[in-house]
Structures are given as structure tokens and as C-alpha cells.
Amino acid sequence: MDANKLGLISVRLHYFQMVAQLGSIRAAAQALNIAPSAISRTIRSLEETIGIPLFERVRQRLKLTSAGETLVYHARTSAAELNRGCAIINDLTGLRRGKIGIVAVESVARGLLPSILAEFWQQMPNITVEVRTAGSQEALRLVVDGEAEFGIAFDARVPSGALRLAGANLSLGALLWPAHRLAKRKEVKLRDFSGERIFLSDASLALRASIEGALQESRIEFDPRAVTNSIDLMAKCVVGQMGIAFQTRVGVENELSRGELSFVPLRDPVLRPRRLALAARGRNFPTEPSARLAKLLSTAIERLDGG
């Protein structure tokens, strides 16, 4: 089977998965920017091939049948394997084309990935990289499910079905605007910020558990200004002198280099360094582009260790 046929099967599985996710052919068509009739034909073709319905209509939504649930589960892995097959064939023919998926926490996507991708595309300009942001556990789950080749997460155990390629211990610190009363300190403690307005991460970020436990143990009164899952929002609000935030340097590298933010390490005994991990489904990659990107990601993360 050639790469074009493999790609066609992958597209059909993608249409099916989109309908399963959105519960509507029309919604899937809008998301994919194609005609609903094309998706309907794909679903009918799959059902005719299998010989059993994949969906049933429940309250004007399409719900997966038992057969559909089985197919969508296996389609995730199958689609990933088909993409790998296409990439390998392209490598063999010298085309150096393909697609690689990365799922990363927002801070890594915001701060670390742009420079890594710039270097990667200098070496492999024809490779498409799909980058998604997700919470730490979700990022690693998508690697195990075959929906991404690489996952980058904080403070999460790498699950069975994935392998850790690289890691780094990162210090937590206070993000302050340069004129803040503590911005020139070499280190600070949580009690130094008693009564200040704080931007806290919500429960979807692993950062919340690191900070919340320390705050409770320290018995210090804080004034939460906002709770958010957006590192970008926290950084911009601190730049605007609306409050302070606690996190690592990852994700705010640009603001720090421009002098818009100051990072002062926290030295409370109750605070442990955060652990950043790069995970993949294996250490051996079937294509040269995947191997090169793995090396670039690993090197960049390991350079952060102790920072």
C-alpha cells in the first residue's frame, strides 16, 4: 500500500473521530471546513464495510454504538500508526515530509517550543508539527493513546505505555514587576508576600498543587486576585502591576529577557522543585524527523535543570 492510500485511510478515520467527538455531522463539517455530504459518505462507507451501525441518533445528536465505541478506541492508535507509516515511506523516497504531534503544557508551548521549532524547521522545513496545549496528565495520556508523538508535562508520573526521554528540576519563584519592593532580592519566602494580591493557577494546572499545599502549611494569609489556568494571563497581569504570581521561569522567558518581569527564587523548605518531563511512546523513532525533534526537545529540557 503506498503513502497516498495510507493517507486516505487516515483521513477517513479522522472524519469518523471528529463526528464521534462533536456528535454531529454538520458540526464536524464546520470544524473540518468540508461539505457535510463528504462526511456522510465516509460514515456510510465505514458502516457498510463493517456491516453494523456506528452511530445512533439520540436527542438530535449522534451517539456511538458499541461498535462505534470500539472503533473510535482503536482508530486513535491506528491513525497514529498510519501517519508513522506515511512518514517512513516519505523518508525512504527522500521526500522528508510528514507530521509530528506534540502536546505540551501552556508554559512550555509559550516559552520553550518556539526556538526549538525554529531550529527544527531549519533542518526539516517540510515537516508539519501539530502542537496542542493540555494539562500535564492529559498531555501524557494523549501520547499513550497514540494521538501525539511527544508529551511535555509538569509533576506527572509517566504512565505505562510511554517512556521518559528527558527531565529537569525547576525552582519555583515569585514573578514580580521590576519596581516591586522585593524584586531586587536574591531569594524570598512565602511569608514575604503576606497580604499581597496573588494570581493563582486553577486545579487544572499541576502548579496549583505545588503552591496550595505550601500556602496551607505556612498558614499565611493571601489575597487571591484571580484564579486562572492561563500562564499568559498571569504574566501579563504581573507586568501590568495588578498582582504577583508564583511559578517557574518556563513560559515567561521573553518577559524576563526584556526586563518586564523579575524572577526571585522561593526558598521555603515546604516547596519542592517542579519536575518537567518529556515523554514519548518509545526511545527508537521510525523516522529521521522524529529522532531529530526528540533530540532537540531533550537537549533543551535538560539545559533547564536546576534553573
Secondary structure, 3 states (H helix, E strand, C coil): CCHHHHHHHHHHHHHHHHHHHHCCHHHHHHHHCCCHHHHHHHHHHHHHHHCCCCEEEECCEEEECHHHHHHHHHHHHHHHHHHHHHHHHHHHCCCCCEEEEEEECHHHHHHCHHHHHHHHHHHCCCEEEEEEECCHHHHHHHHHCCCCCEEEEECCCCCCCCEEEEEEEECCEEEECCCCCCCCCCCECHHHHCCCEEEEECCCCHHHHHHHHHHHHHCCCCEEEEEECCHHHHHHHHHCCCCEEEECCCCCHHHHHCCCCEEEEECCCCCCCEEEEEEECCCCCCCHHHHHHHHHHHHHHHHCCCC
